[in-house]
Amino acid sequence: MSQSRNVGVLVGSLRKESYTRKIARGLIALAPPTLSLSFIEIGELPLYNPDLDTESPPKPWTEFRQRVRETDALLFCTPEHNRGMPAAMKNAIDVGSRPRGQNVWNGKPAGVISVTPGSFGAMASHHQLRQALAAVGVPAMPLPEVFIAHVESVLGPDGAVTNEKTREILGKYLQALAVWIERFPAAVKAGAGAGAGR
Ligand SMILES: Cc1cc2nc3c(=O)[nH]c(=O)nc-3n(C[C@H](O)[C@H](O)[C@H](O)COP(=O)(O)O)c2cc1C
């Protein structure tokens, strides 16, 4: 692999002190030289409404869609809200999937990581997110899986990922993601969703 792949990181929490964002920052810090990770923000996206998806859709939608198009791959980091993905994450997926035939997600390889202070690793959210990604044509890496439970226990006082085992798991996850991304050369070469028929 000769160049670094551009990976957009989406965080399902809008909270300033979000644990999920802290884990995402940890991932950015741990990324191998073959991956260049950067945030794609979803907090300012108006709720998806087809009536607004005209020839001049809301600017935050067009900017967001362009950001996703420019990536080679994606990394979704999500908490869990009431046993599902947060509404902001689902809204982002909906916004990117339309208008029909211009789905920016299509064919982009991705990783999914779920995070919670609770005990179950936000597994319901994780799998609901994978289900939505399948619907928009995103090949999400099936294994390894990462579900982070009791997240406060792996972070230091400044929010950095300090737990050595967690750092090792995240580092290995990123290495596996780098290999997964290379399995989709068309997506990487295009650097833009080819546009799905959905
Ligand atoms: C509306 C709401 C619903 C929640 N439901 C769940 C849940 O189903 N499962 C879970 O593990 N945590 C749940 N939580 C707790 C979150 O895991 C916790 O607030 C966590 O800090 C959210 O992630 P963040 O720190 O990245 O914002 C919920 C929190 C909120 C605000």
The ligand as an SDF file (V2000), in Angstrom:
LIG
                    3D

 31 33  0  0  0  0  0  0  0  0999 V2000
  -31.5690    9.0590   25.9080 C   0  0  0  0  0  0  0  0  0  0  0  0
  -30.5260    8.1200   26.4680 C   0  0  0  0  0  0  0  0  0  0  0  0
  -30.7340    6.7550   26.4080 C   0  0  0  0  0  0  0  0  0  0  0  0
  -29.7510    5.8650   26.8520 C   0  0  0  0  0  0  0  0  0  0  0  0
  -29.9210    4.5300   26.6800 N   0  0  0  0  0  0  0  0  0  0  0  0
  -28.8790    3.6860   26.8940 C   0  0  0  0  0  0  0  0  0  0  0  0
  -28.9440    2.3200   26.4890 C   0  0  0  0  0  0  0  0  0  0  0  0
  -29.9150    1.8400   25.9300 O   0  0  0  0  0  0  0  0  0  0  0  0
  -27.8460    1.5490   26.7050 N   0  0  0  0  0  0  0  0  0  0  0  0
  -26.6980    2.0390   27.2760 C   0  0  0  0  0  0  0  0  0  0  0  0
  -25.7310    1.2970   27.4290 O   0  0  0  0  0  0  0  0  0  0  0  0
  -26.6240    3.3230   27.6920 N   0  0  0  0  0  0  0  0  0  0  0  0
  -27.6830    4.1470   27.5050 C   0  0  0  0  0  0  0  0  0  0  0  0
  -27.6070    5.4780   27.8510 N   0  0  0  0  0  0  0  0  0  0  0  0
  -26.4430    5.9410   28.6120 C   0  0  0  0  0  0  0  0  0  0  0  0
  -25.3190    6.2850   27.6770 C   0  0  0  0  0  0  0  0  0  0  0  0
  -24.5760    5.1350   27.4090 O   0  0  0  0  0  0  0  0  0  0  0  0
  -24.4480    7.3510   28.3170 C   0  0  0  0  0  0  0  0  0  0  0  0
  -25.2060    8.5450   28.4650 O   0  0  0  0  0  0  0  0  0  0  0  0
  -23.1930    7.6020   27.5250 C   0  0  0  0  0  0  0  0  0  0  0  0
  -22.3950    8.5040   28.2350 O   0  0  0  0  0  0  0  0  0  0  0  0
  -23.5130    8.1200   26.1450 C   0  0  0  0  0  0  0  0  0  0  0  0
  -22.3650    8.2090   25.3550 O   0  0  0  0  0  0  0  0  0  0  0  0
  -21.4880    9.5420   25.2580 P   0  0  0  0  0  0  0  0  0  0  0  0
  -20.7600    9.6750   26.5540 O   0  0  0  0  0  0  0  0  0  0  0  0
  -20.5960    9.3090   24.0990 O   0  0  0  0  0  0  0  0  0  0  0  0
  -22.4690   10.6780   25.0580 O   0  0  0  0  0  0  0  0  0  0  0  0
  -28.5790    6.3780   27.4320 C   0  0  0  0  0  0  0  0  0  0  0  0
  -28.3810    7.7620   27.5090 C   0  0  0  0  0  0  0  0  0  0  0  0
  -29.3310    8.6190   27.0190 C   0  0  0  0  0  0  0  0  0  0  0  0
  -29.0820   10.1100   27.0750 C   0  0  0  0  0  0  0  0  0  0  0  0
  1  2  1  0
  2  3  1  0
  2 30  2  0
  3  4  2  0
  4  5  1  0
  4 28  1  0
  5  6  2  0
  6  7  1  0
  6 13  1  0
  7  8  2  0
  7  9  1  0
  9 10  1  0
 10 11  2  0
 10 12  1  0
 12 13  2  0
 13 14  1  0
 14 15  1  0
 14 28  1  0
 15 16  1  0
 16 17  1  0
 16 18  1  0
 18 19  1  0
 18 20  1  0
 20 21  1  0
 20 22  1  0
 22 23  1  0
 23 24  1  0
 24 25  2  0
 24 26  1  0
 24 27  1  0
 28 29  2  0
 29 30  1  0
 30 31  1  0
M  END
$$$$
